[in-house]
Amino acid sequence: MALQLRPNCEWCDRDLPPDSTIARICSYECTFCAECVDTELRNVCPNCGGGFTPRPIRPKTARRPGVSLAHQPASEKRVHLKYSQADVRTFAAEVRAIPPEAR
């Protein structure tokens, strides 16, 4: 199963194309831009409480048969937070002092 490459930041709705170097994901594939992760979320996923890592970039060219963006395309379904931004800020404030590996 290929990683789901979501097309937008769940916080600010910024476009994050499959080759974006500013896309960040948590272990559940929640997707945000680097700016929101750093300034708004403080490395706390508002959905699961985990931390973020840069999203890998799927190769455009199939250097191995059947393994490329053409064969496993990025998602076109935009995803948005299910929590209010105020709730997310409170949640992040409560969790951010705990290192991601200890959450």
Order of alpha helices (4+ residues) and beta strands (2+ residues): beta-beta-beta-alpha
